[in-house]
Each structure stands twice: as C-alpha cells, then as structure tokens.
C-alpha cells in the first residue's frame, strides 16, 4: 500500500512539473499603444505571444467581448519561427464610448490542448480618458458667459437615407404610373404611333425626293432601282405587306391599281431596258405613298 501511494504521488509530481514547464514555454504580452484616448477615437491594443512552434495558439477575434471597448478591426503580423520558437502578434483597433476617467483591458491567448484550451492572460493595462472640458462649469453660469468654442469649418456628414419614406415614394409613383396608363394608355400609345408615323414619312419624302432630283439631272439605271427599293421598303413598313419580296407582276396582282401597275412597269423598262422617261412614274409612286400615309394617319386619329 505504501509503495502504491508513493508511485501515485510521484506521478502527480511529474505531471505538475510537466505542466509547469509547458506553461513557462508560452509568454504573452499585451497593452495599449497610446497613453490617452478620447471618446469615439480609435486606439490600438497590441497582443504578442512567444511559444514552441509545435503548439497551436488562438487569439481573440471580432466576436470576443472587448468591454468596455468596441472592436473595429485587427491586423495580424505573419508568424515568425526561429529555432523551434514561434512569434505571433496582433494589433486591435478599438473605440470606447464610456466616460470613466481610467479604463482597463486585458486580452487572453488560448493554447489548444487535446481536450480543452489553456488560457494565458497578460497583465492588465490601463488608458486615460482625455476630457475636452478641463474644469466643470457651474449650473449658475449664464448663457452669454459660457466658454463656448466656435468652429465654422465644414464638417462632412454621411448621407442618411430614410428607407421607409423611399419605399413609400416609389410605391406612390408606381401606383400613379399604373393609374395614368389605365386612364390614358391608349391615347399615349396612339400619340407615339402617330409621332413615329410622321417621322418615318418625313424621312421617306426627303430621301425619295433627293433621289428623284438626281435621276432627273442624269438618268442612271442602278440609282433608279435603288429609288424603287426605297419606295417598296417604306410601303412595306407602312402597311405590313411584303413589297420588297414581290415582283412587279405580283405587286400589280396584289394591289389591283392600274396606274400603279403602269408606273412599276415603266420603271422596270428603265432599269432593264433603254427607257429613261421615268419621272412621271416616280412622281406617281410618291403620290401613292402620300395617299397610303394619309389613310393610315386618319385611321390612327379616329381609332
């Protein structure tokens, strides 16, 4: 029995020595970089650790409670390992909104073990709150005698967006747009169609008139064919009929217009033959386009 107790005590002694040796191998330091802090201004707190390279250490992250400070950001330095010893350091940027004259903080480092973590805590450091009002002002001081400082320098203020008002405004605009479209949608659509119709017709008259004057000055079969193609494209867009894909005979059969048929045949003779008297034929095509345009416009106005 005596031998068993001695062996147990010896085992516990060796275990405590081993734990103490492992603890002594980890050195943690921490503290504030500045001596004073003002409310709302950032302050830096450093945390360093020196430990055997086969150990795994964890530093506090953003979810850790930095009370009475608030976490802003942190900056890691790359781990440095020399002769089996690793060095880590982190600088935390913190702010405080507390009004205590002296504020304290200490941040731990955790050594990861097989079953749990061992906490290493450096000495607690303090920082002094710098006050802007050096002497308290009596409640009996009148307003004109208050030692106020004037600062007329421009201060940039971040834009605050009132999302509820924005959503309500967008909703009202959408409803107003929908009501307007239901009440005046047909008129708006007809107005846009008429405007587009007049614009296309004015463009056709300008293009067709320039080509006619050019042919009148000097006949050219190729230019005559291009002028006829301009007329077909305009009528096709105006009435939705495939004029550009129809031959002269097919166009005459479709339109059943004797005067239009004669004009198209005269143009064919000029393009593929030797006739050059085509101004009357082109003038007739222009009149046909004018008539079809007027008919389309009246249909939209009374539609």
Secondary structure, DSSP 8 states (H G I E B T S, - for coil): -HHHHHHHHHHHHHHHHHHHHHHHH-EEEEEESSSEE-TT--EEEEEEEEEETTS-EEE--TTS--TTEEEEEEEEEEEEEETTEEEEEEEEEEEE----SEEEE--EEEEE-SSSEEEEE---EEEEE--S-SS---TT--GGGS------S---------HHHHHHHHHHHHHHHHHHHHHHHHHHHHHHHHHHHHHHHHHHHHHHHHHHHHHHHS--HHHHHHHHHHHHHHHHHHH---GGGS-HHHHHHHH--HHHHHHHHHHHHHHHSS----HHHHHHHHHHHHHHHHHHHHHHHT-
